[in-house]
């Protein structure tokens, strides 16, 4: 098989593969239950100081 024939066959194979639609997946949304909390109490300077302290230990 010459290189040119391989390239054409490979192109055809990839075209067929790309044109297929995979419908075997779960199309339902995942529902999550729980809570999320954000703590923005400390300033950026306090957090940087804390980081520097952790690094030096």
Backbone as ProteinMPNN parsed JSONL, in Angstrom:
{"seq_chain_A": "XXXXXXXXXXXXXXXXXXXXXXXXXXXXXXXXXXXXXXXXXXXXXXXXXXXXXXXXX", "coords_chain_A": {"N_chain_A": [[0.853, -1.173, 0.0], [0.626, 2.12, -0.92], [1.782, 5.292, 0.333], [0.069, 7.421, -0.307], [-2.388, 6.125, -0.79], [-2.95, 5.178, 1.732], [-3.317, 7.566, 3.132], [-5.664, 8.584, 1.918], [-7.531, 6.563, 2.536], [-7.434, 6.7, 5.338], [-8.39, 9.273, 5.72], [-11.042, 8.977, 4.803], [-11.98, 7.099, 6.695], [-11.824, 8.605, 9.049], [-13.621, 10.652, 8.422], [-16.039, 9.23, 8.307], [-16.189, 8.346, 10.942], [-16.347, 10.793, 12.313], [-18.792, 11.7, 11.446], [-20.681, 10.168, 12.662], [-23.2, 9.949, 15.176], [-23.151, 9.798, 18.601], [-25.414, 8.455, 20.587], [-25.612, 7.143, 22.93], [-25.431, 8.111, 25.536], [-26.144, 9.388, 28.805], [-28.682, 11.598, 28.988], [-29.753, 13.094, 30.982], [-29.927, 15.674, 33.425], [-27.647, 16.114, 36.096], [-28.521, 16.242, 39.413], [-27.655, 18.09, 42.163], [-27.489, 18.173, 45.683], [-27.174, 20.229, 48.504], [-25.108, 22.581, 50.308], [-23.436, 25.705, 49.799], [-20.898, 27.707, 51.018], [-19.432, 30.898, 51.314], [-16.59, 32.432, 52.517], [-15.575, 35.467, 53.03], [-14.241, 37.005, 54.84], [-11.6, 37.702, 55.66], [-8.972, 39.981, 54.845], [-7.042, 40.567, 51.844], [-4.406, 41.125, 52.484], [-4.153, 39.994, 55.057], [-4.49, 37.315, 54.426], [-2.26, 36.901, 52.779], [-0.217, 37.35, 54.644], [-0.708, 35.196, 56.346], [-0.147, 33.106, 54.571], [2.599, 33.528, 54.087], [3.537, 33.003, 56.655], [2.922, 30.285, 56.908], [4.557, 29.25, 54.896], [7.094, 29.75, 55.98], [7.327, 28.024, 58.083]], "CA_chain_A": [[0.0, 0.0, 0.0], [1.43, 3.332, -0.979], [1.451, 6.29, 1.355], [-1.079, 8.179, -0.774], [-3.599, 5.325, -0.596], [-3.2, 5.151, 3.169], [-3.847, 8.872, 3.518], [-7.042, 8.69, 1.457], [-8.334, 5.64, 3.352], [-7.493, 7.24, 6.696], [-9.286, 10.426, 5.663], [-12.406, 8.446, 4.701], [-12.316, 6.497, 7.978], [-12.065, 9.681, 10.026], [-14.859, 11.336, 8.037], [-17.158, 8.382, 8.739], [-16.213, 8.36, 12.396], [-16.786, 12.112, 12.759], [-20.177, 11.947, 11.058], [-21.568, 9.362, 13.505], [-23.687, 10.589, 16.395], [-23.186, 8.874, 19.734], [-26.604, 8.734, 21.386], [-25.618, 6.201, 24.049], [-25.046, 8.763, 26.781], [-27.248, 9.775, 29.668], [-29.0, 12.981, 28.667], [-30.42, 13.721, 32.107], [-29.074, 16.539, 34.227], [-27.318, 15.637, 37.423], [-29.044, 17.156, 40.424], [-26.846, 18.08, 43.367], [-28.139, 18.729, 46.865], [-26.181, 20.623, 49.492], [-24.953, 24.004, 50.552], [-22.144, 26.308, 49.506], [-20.667, 28.898, 51.826], [-18.27, 31.684, 50.95], [-16.083, 33.205, 53.635], [-14.716, 36.53, 52.518], [-14.012, 37.855, 55.993], [-10.237, 38.194, 55.811], [-8.473, 40.81, 53.751], [-5.98, 39.946, 51.05], [-3.151, 41.271, 53.235], [-4.144, 38.999, 56.134], [-4.274, 36.01, 53.811], [-0.852, 36.838, 52.361], [0.577, 37.186, 55.862], [-0.887, 33.813, 56.788], [0.578, 32.283, 53.616], [4.03, 33.69, 54.368], [3.792, 32.327, 57.911], [2.886, 28.848, 56.628], [5.75, 28.923, 54.116], [8.316, 29.84, 56.78], [7.358, 26.963, 59.114]], "C_chain_A": [[0.895, 1.231, 0.0], [0.96, 4.336, 0.069], [0.226, 7.104, 0.956], [-2.383, 7.432, -0.554], [-3.956, 5.276, 0.889], [-3.833, 6.464, 3.61], [-5.305, 9.018, 3.12], [-7.966, 7.788, 2.272], [-8.497, 6.165, 4.774], [-8.433, 8.438, 6.743], [-10.746, 9.962, 5.61], [-12.856, 7.852, 6.04], [-12.639, 7.559, 9.015], [-13.333, 10.466, 9.705], [-16.07, 10.541, 8.495], [-17.294, 8.41, 10.254], [-16.737, 9.698, 12.923], [-18.256, 12.367, 12.447], [-21.171, 11.125, 11.877], [-21.964, 10.134, 14.749], [-23.774, 9.532, 17.477], [-24.357, 9.245, 20.629], [-26.697, 7.804, 22.588], [-25.18, 6.846, 25.356], [-26.302, 9.184, 27.537], [-27.51, 11.263, 29.481], [-29.704, 13.703, 29.814], [-29.427, 14.588, 32.878], [-28.827, 15.91, 35.588], [-27.789, 16.681, 38.43], [-28.211, 16.986, 41.692], [-27.626, 18.731, 44.5], [-27.05, 19.09, 47.869], [-26.129, 22.127, 49.621], [-23.546, 24.447, 50.171], [-22.028, 27.566, 50.344], [-19.397, 29.579, 51.356], [-17.863, 32.517, 52.158], [-15.126, 34.253, 53.082], [-14.373, 37.509, 53.639], [-12.62, 38.434, 56.082], [-9.815, 39.007, 54.595], [-7.371, 40.059, 53.002], [-4.65, 40.021, 51.786], [-3.054, 40.232, 54.352], [-3.897, 37.604, 55.57], [-2.834, 35.849, 53.336], [0.073, 36.668, 53.552], [0.5, 35.749, 56.366], [-0.122, 32.86, 55.87], [2.081, 32.341, 53.869], [4.401, 32.964, 55.653], [3.829, 30.811, 57.696], [4.138, 28.431, 55.871], [7.008, 28.892, 54.978], [8.41, 28.737, 57.857], [8.054, 25.726, 58.653]], "O_chain_A": [[1.804, 1.357, 0.82], [-0.138, 4.219, 0.613], [-0.584, 7.443, 1.819], [-3.384, 8.039, -0.172], [-5.131, 5.326, 1.252], [-4.79, 6.461, 4.386], [-6.108, 9.524, 3.904], [-9.06, 8.202, 2.656], [-9.583, 6.081, 5.347], [-9.189, 8.598, 7.702], [-11.592, 10.516, 6.312], [-13.987, 8.079, 6.47], [-13.606, 7.434, 9.767], [-14.042, 10.899, 10.613], [-17.026, 11.114, 9.017], [-18.404, 8.491, 10.78], [-17.499, 9.72, 13.89], [-18.898, 13.173, 13.121], [-22.377, 11.358, 11.796], [-21.163, 10.882, 15.309], [-24.4, 8.489, 17.287], [-24.297, 10.239, 21.352], [-27.759, 7.691, 23.201], [-24.604, 6.167, 26.207], [-27.38, 9.314, 26.958], [-26.651, 12.091, 29.784], [-30.201, 14.814, 29.629], [-28.241, 14.27, 32.967], [-29.703, 15.255, 36.153], [-27.481, 17.866, 38.299], [-28.079, 15.883, 42.222], [-28.335, 19.716, 44.296], [-26.104, 18.326, 48.057], [-26.988, 22.847, 49.112], [-22.596, 23.665, 50.217], [-22.943, 28.39, 50.38], [-18.406, 28.92, 51.039], [-18.684, 33.218, 52.749], [-13.995, 33.939, 52.713], [-14.233, 38.709, 53.4], [-12.463, 39.565, 56.542], [-10.248, 38.75, 53.472], [-6.847, 39.051, 53.477], [-3.852, 39.086, 51.722], [-1.989, 39.653, 54.569], [-3.178, 36.805, 56.17], [-2.252, 34.773, 53.477], [1.047, 35.918, 53.478], [1.506, 35.161, 56.762], [0.488, 31.903, 56.348], [2.754, 31.311, 53.864], [5.475, 32.366, 55.734], [4.689, 30.131, 58.256], [4.721, 27.387, 56.16], [7.902, 28.084, 54.727], [9.464, 28.553, 58.465], [8.156, 24.758, 59.407]]}, "name": "protein", "num_of_chains": 1, "seq": "XXXXXXXXXXXXXXXXXXXXXXXXXXXXXXXXXXXXXXXXXXXXXXXXXXXXXXXXX"}
